[in-house]
Amino acid sequence: MAHEVRAVVATAPGDPVRVETIEVPDPGPGEALVAVAACGVCHTDLHYREGGINDDFPFLLGHEAAGTVEAVGDDVTDLAAGDFVVLNWRAVCGDCRACRRGRPQYCFATHNATQKMTLDGVALSPALGIGAFAEKTLVAAGQATKVDARARPEAVGLLGCGVMAGLGASINTGQVGLGDSVAVFGCGGVGDAAIAGARLAGAATVIAVDLDARKLEFAEGFGATHTVDASQVDPVEAIRDLTGGFGADVVIEAVGHPAVFYQAFHARDLAGTLVQVGVPNPEMRLDLPMIDFFGRGGQLKPSWYGDCLPSRDLPLYTDLYLQGRLDLDSFVSETIALDEVEEAFAKMEEGEVLRSVVLIGERS
């Protein structure tokens, strides 16, 4: 039986998104039907709308979500109707070369639902295999991770993408340790999550860098010990001044721009770690003198989804949230309706919000 639900669809590059009635099938083998409670508005959804990911229009947008399982396929044993879940786009396959080597956080063949959701008979491409700006969505069972049902869906749903990317950039990829110095370039949702992750990991000095004074205020709320307004001072020199002249042990680039990458590269201490978690566009290039790369040592590490393992990390960070040790609520700048997503994109581009979160339905 197909379920008719309201959902946010992007039909052509750059066109405003629309709320449409789509059809979602019952789950088949390896699939789960989820009633979405809340979904964050992420930059990746805007990239899809602009055609910056690929041209497989029409897209069913939304991927940073939490909700309740309504039904599962006959062969699904680790989920059941009524489970409260966070959706994730890394459904570990268990059989690729990364999984076989015991590194499932790098899985190269993540699962998506096999059946298609449709609009007027046309197959939709769900953003990151999720498509959660919808009253119900169909996902691979591995894309639904059970977490503590006491958590607010508008908060823990953000672990499905941006907040997890930032936390993981610090903790998993950057391996921030007790007493480390950390600098974060870009203090949007991902950057602020990286700041929160650095503090969780025990960093002694956490330096927030941005061009926007409003964002630097947000960063202080998530644990930045120092702020640097890059519109007023050279951020590399400022970071060195704050770290005894050496540079930070771990520098996180959460912007996705070559100019910021170069600043982050030179803001490291010798043998320090640079983590890039900001998403660049396909046209961007790096031109880094090899002698600089060789001479400074250390590690340059991209971070894809914070190198997280959803089955391990999403329940863990939900528990930390419920214990009051991880402030997910402060990432939620506003809650909105399905038909306000286009306006939320504009607010996001202007830097007015950390996250707009669409409230879609009550938990069943």
Number of C-alpha atoms within 10 A of each C-alpha: 8 12 15 16 15 18 25 25 27 25 17 17 17 14 12 15 23 16 18 18 18 25 24 22 17 18 26 19 15 19 27 28 25 30 26 31 27 34 34 35 27 24 16 20 26 23 16 26 27 17 18 15 16 11 14 14 19 20 24 34 30 29 29 33 32 34 34 26 26 20 21 25 18 12 11 18 10 11 20 16 14 16 21 28 28 31 34 30 23 28 26 22 17 18 14 16 14 17 17 12 10 11 14 23 21 19 22 17 16 19 21 22 23 14 17 17 22 19 19 10 10 13 18 23 21 27 22 21 23 25 28 33 34 30 25 28 29 30 30 28 27 26 27 32 23 23 20 17 15 10 16 18 24 28 24 32 31 31 29 26 23 28 28 28 28 34 31 27 36 33 21 18 25 29 16 24 19 13 13 18 25 34 32 33 28 25 29 26 26 29 33 31 30 39 32 28 25 34 27 19 18 15 22 15 21 28 25 32 28 22 16 16 16 13 25 23 14 20 30 19 15 22 21 25 17 16 22 23 17 17 12 8 11 12 24 21 16 19 29 17 12 16 19 9 12 16 26 30 25 29 33 33 31 28 22 17 17 16 11 16 22 15 17 27 26 21 26 29 23 16 13 23 25 30 25 27 27 23 16 14 12 8 5 9 10 10 7 11 8 8 8 11 13 9 10 15 14 17 17 15 15 19 23 18 26 27 25 23 20 27 19 11 16 25 19 13 19 25 18 15 18 16 10 10 13 19 16 24 13 14 24 17 12 16 17 18 14 20 17 16 26 16 13 23 20 13 15 18 11 9 15 15 21 23 28 26 28 27 21 24 16 13 17 14
